[in-house]
Every structure is written in structure tokens, then in C-alpha cells.
Amino acid sequence: MSSARVDDTLALLDWKRRIFALYAEVRASPPEVGWQRWRDVRDELFGGHPQSPVAREAREGFVGLDYFPYDAAWRGTAEVVPAESRAISIGASGGETVRFDRFAQARFTVQGEPRTLDVYWLEGYGGGLFVPFADATSGSETYGAGRYLLDTVKGADLGSSEEGLVLDFNFAYNPSCAYDPQWVCPLAPAANRLGLPVRAGERFGDHAR
């Protein structure tokens, strides 16, 4: 292994440690305080970390990620109910696919209406919970291929309560491929397309001067 490969791998390890630590802070904080901390750390990492998904040539002019204002109405808990286990290949950027097991559904209420998102488990070493979604803002105000709510294999975990799985759309974020096509990211499948505008979480804006 070359020294450059070693450096890249250790930088990736540092990125993962910092993201896992960030979400631990978020879970231990009042929601809006945790959200502001989440924003601050993400801006720091995206603007200067070697493993930033922002293309290297764009980092010098990086001025921060764009978000909708925090809205507590988009935070709640979901009842996770079993679903018939089904292996599914979710399409990814670049034409690839990623294998998951759709094993449950998250049922919740937002804007007075019941909603459902499929919950996936990554079929790979160790696995991880994955909840992507798209909505009526996708392709206009937000990234067209959808955003992620939870991706625990990468540390994005808002925790649980006695009522169920915490879902806070204010923490919805773009996959790495939204910033640079070199990244390969699973995209939101049709089952997780919400028919309403979710004006919470990360927008798809101009991050450079």
C-alpha cells in the first residue's frame, strides 16, 4: 500500500470518528442546539477535511451548506413495524446498485397526515440502518435524487425513544454524490418518495463564493 493510500485511509477513519462523535453530541443535546452544532461541524468538515465530499478545487471558496430554518414540526418518533423481508438492489449514482434488506416500515404523522417510509438494512459486513427519502422539493429546492435521514453505517443516527425511532427531517442531508460525481451513493427508491414538500434539512444550494 502506498503512503498516499495510507494517508487517505487514516483521513477517512478520522472523518468517521468525527461524524460518529457529532451524532453522539446531537443525541445528548436539545434538538435545536444539537442541530446548530451539527451544522457548524459539517461546515468545518466539508470546507477543510481531506475526505470532504466537496471537490478539492471547490473547497477554497466553500462558504457553508444551505439549510431550511429549524422547524420542530418536522421532528417526531416513528413506530417501526415489521415488514416482509425483501432483498432489494437500490439504484446508486453512476449506474451501480447497492444491496439492502427492506425489513420494516417507519410509520409517523407529519402535518396531520400519516406517512410511511421503508426501513432498510445494508447487506454487508456489520450492516447498518438506512432511511433515505425524496419529496416534492426534490429537484427544485433540494437534491433531485433525494436525501438521507439515517445512515448508521456512517454514523448518522438520531437514536430512539420509548415511542420509537427518532425521525427529525431538520437533519436530512444530501448524499456525497450531490457535491461531486466521483462519489457513488444509493438513491431514494420509489417506496420512499413522500408526496409533500419537506422544507426542512439541507437544501441544494451554491456552497461557493
C-alpha positions as CSV (number, residue, x, y, z in Angstrom):
1,M,0.0,0.0,0.0
2,S,1.4,3.4,-1.0
3,S,1.9,6.2,1.6
4,A,-0.8,8.2,-0.2
5,R,-3.3,5.3,0.3
6,V,-2.3,5.1,3.9
7,D,-2.9,8.8,4.4
8,D,-6.2,8.7,2.7
9,T,-7.4,5.7,4.7
10,L,-6.4,7.4,8.0
11,A,-8.1,10.6,6.9
12,L,-11.3,8.6,6.3
13,L,-11.0,7.0,9.7
14,D,-10.7,10.5,11.2
15,W,-13.8,11.6,9.3
16,K,-15.8,8.6,10.5
17,R,-14.7,9.2,14.1
18,R,-15.8,12.8,13.9
19,I,-19.2,12.1,12.4
20,F,-19.9,9.4,15.0
21,A,-18.9,11.8,17.8
22,L,-21.0,14.5,16.3
23,Y,-24.2,12.4,16.3
24,A,-23.5,11.4,19.8
25,E,-23.5,15.1,20.7
26,V,-26.7,15.6,18.8
27,R,-28.5,12.8,20.7
28,A,-27.3,14.2,24.0
29,S,-28.5,17.8,23.2
30,P,-31.8,19.6,23.0
31,P,-32.9,19.2,19.3
32,E,-32.3,22.7,18.1
33,V,-29.0,23.1,20.0
34,G,-27.8,19.8,18.5
35,W,-28.9,20.9,15.0
36,Q,-26.9,24.0,15.2
37,R,-23.8,22.0,16.4
38,W,-24.4,19.6,13.6
39,R,-24.4,22.4,11.1
40,D,-21.3,24.0,12.5
41,V,-19.3,20.8,12.5
42,R,-20.4,19.8,9.0
43,D,-19.4,23.2,7.6
44,E,-16.0,22.7,9.2
45,L,-15.5,19.2,7.8
46,F,-16.9,20.0,4.3
47,G,-14.8,23.1,4.0
48,G,-11.4,21.7,5.0
49,H,-11.2,18.0,5.7
50,P,-9.3,15.8,3.3
51,Q,-12.3,13.4,3.0
52,S,-14.8,16.2,2.3
53,P,-17.3,15.2,-0.5
54,V,-16.8,18.7,-1.9
55,A,-14.5,18.6,-4.9
56,R,-10.9,19.6,-3.9
57,E,-10.8,22.5,-6.3
58,A,-14.1,23.9,-4.8
59,R,-13.1,23.8,-1.1
60,E,-11.1,27.1,-1.1
61,G,-14.3,29.0,-2.0
62,F,-16.6,27.0,0.3
63,V,-18.8,29.2,2.4
64,G,-21.1,26.7,4.1
65,L,-24.0,24.3,3.4
66,D,-27.5,25.7,3.0
67,Y,-30.5,24.7,5.2
68,F,-34.1,25.4,5.7
69,P,-34.7,27.1,9.2
70,Y,-35.2,24.7,12.0
71,D,-38.9,23.7,12.4
72,A,-39.9,21.5,15.4
73,A,-42.9,20.3,13.4
74,W,-40.7,18.1,11.4
75,R,-39.4,16.2,14.4
76,G,-41.1,13.2,15.9
77,T,-40.9,9.5,16.5
78,A,-41.9,6.7,14.2
79,E,-43.4,3.3,15.1
80,V,-41.2,0.7,13.4
81,V,-43.3,-2.2,12.3
82,P,-42.2,-5.5,10.8
83,A,-42.5,-5.8,7.0
84,E,-42.0,-8.9,4.9
85,S,-38.2,-9.2,4.5
86,R,-37.2,-8.4,0.9
87,A,-33.8,-8.2,-0.6
88,I,-33.6,-5.1,-2.8
89,S,-31.0,-3.5,-5.0
90,I,-31.2,0.2,-4.6
91,G,-30.0,2.2,-7.6
92,A,-27.0,4.4,-7.0
93,S,-25.4,7.3,-8.7
94,G,-23.1,6.2,-11.6
95,G,-25.5,3.4,-12.5
96,E,-24.4,1.0,-9.8
97,T,-26.7,-0.7,-7.2
98,V,-26.3,-1.4,-3.5
99,R,-27.9,-4.4,-1.8
100,F,-30.2,-3.9,1.1
101,D,-32.9,-5.8,3.1
102,R,-36.2,-4.0,3.4
103,F,-37.2,-5.4,6.8
104,A,-39.5,-2.8,8.4
105,Q,-41.5,0.3,7.9
106,A,-41.4,3.6,9.9
107,R,-44.9,4.9,10.5
108,F,-45.3,8.5,11.7
109,T,-47.5,11.6,11.4
110,V,-46.5,14.9,9.9
111,Q,-48.7,17.9,9.1
112,G,-51.6,15.9,10.5
113,E,-51.2,13.1,7.9
114,P,-50.0,9.5,8.4
115,R,-46.8,8.8,6.5
116,T,-44.7,5.7,5.9
117,L,-41.1,5.2,5.0
118,D,-39.4,1.8,4.3
119,V,-36.5,1.0,6.6
120,Y,-33.5,-0.8,5.1
121,W,-30.6,-2.8,6.4
122,L,-27.3,-2.8,4.5
123,E,-26.3,-6.3,3.4
124,G,-22.7,-6.1,4.2
125,Y,-20.2,-6.7,6.9
126,G,-21.7,-5.3,10.1
127,G,-24.7,-3.9,8.3
128,G,-26.4,-0.6,9.1
129,L,-29.8,1.1,9.2
130,F,-30.7,3.2,6.1
131,V,-33.6,5.6,5.7
132,P,-33.5,7.7,2.5
133,F,-36.4,9.8,1.1
134,A,-37.4,12.1,-1.7
135,D,-40.2,14.6,-1.6
136,A,-42.0,17.3,-3.6
137,T,-38.9,19.7,-3.2
138,S,-36.6,17.1,-4.8
139,G,-35.1,18.6,-8.0
140,S,-36.1,22.1,-7.2
141,E,-35.2,23.2,-3.7
142,T,-33.4,20.1,-2.7
143,Y,-31.2,17.4,-4.3
144,G,-33.1,15.7,-7.1
145,A,-32.2,12.2,-6.1
146,G,-33.3,12.6,-2.5
147,R,-31.8,13.0,0.9
148,Y,-30.8,10.8,3.8
149,L,-32.5,10.8,7.3
150,L,-30.5,7.9,8.8
151,D,-27.4,6.0,7.7
152,T,-26.0,4.4,10.7
153,V,-23.1,2.7,9.0
154,K,-21.7,6.2,8.5
155,G,-22.8,7.4,12.0
156,A,-26.0,9.3,11.0
157,D,-28.2,8.0,13.9
158,L,-30.7,10.2,15.8
159,G,-31.5,7.5,18.3
160,S,-34.7,6.1,19.7
161,S,-37.2,6.8,22.4
162,E,-39.8,4.8,24.2
163,E,-42.2,5.7,21.5
164,G,-40.0,4.5,18.6
165,L,-37.3,5.7,16.2
166,V,-36.5,9.4,16.2
167,L,-37.0,11.0,12.8
168,D,-36.1,14.6,12.5
169,F,-36.2,15.9,9.0
170,N,-34.2,19.0,10.1
171,F,-31.2,16.7,10.0
172,A,-32.0,15.4,6.4
173,Y,-28.8,15.8,4.4
174,N,-27.6,15.3,0.8
175,P,-25.6,12.2,-0.2
176,S,-22.0,12.8,-1.1
177,C,-22.7,12.5,-4.9
178,A,-24.7,15.7,-4.7
179,Y,-21.3,17.6,-4.4
180,D,-19.1,15.6,-6.7
181,P,-20.0,12.8,-9.1
182,Q,-16.9,10.8,-8.1
183,W,-18.9,9.6,-5.1
184,V,-21.3,6.6,-5.5
185,C,-24.4,6.9,-3.4
186,P,-27.6,4.8,-3.1
187,L,-30.5,7.0,-4.0
188,A,-34.1,7.2,-2.6
189,P,-36.2,4.4,-4.0
190,A,-39.8,4.9,-5.2
191,A,-41.3,3.5,-2.0
192,N,-39.7,6.3,0.0
193,R,-41.0,9.2,-2.1
194,L,-43.2,11.4,0.0
195,G,-45.9,13.3,-1.8
196,L,-45.4,16.6,0.1
197,P,-42.8,19.3,0.3
198,V,-40.3,18.7,3.1
199,R,-38.9,22.1,3.7
200,A,-36.6,21.0,6.5
201,G,-33.0,19.9,6.5
202,E,-30.3,20.6,3.8
203,R,-31.2,22.5,0.7
204,F,-29.3,22.1,-2.6
205,G,-27.6,25.5,-2.9
206,D,-24.5,27.2,-4.0
207,H,-21.7,26.4,-1.5
208,A,-19.0,28.6,-3.0
209,R,-18.2,32.3,-3.4
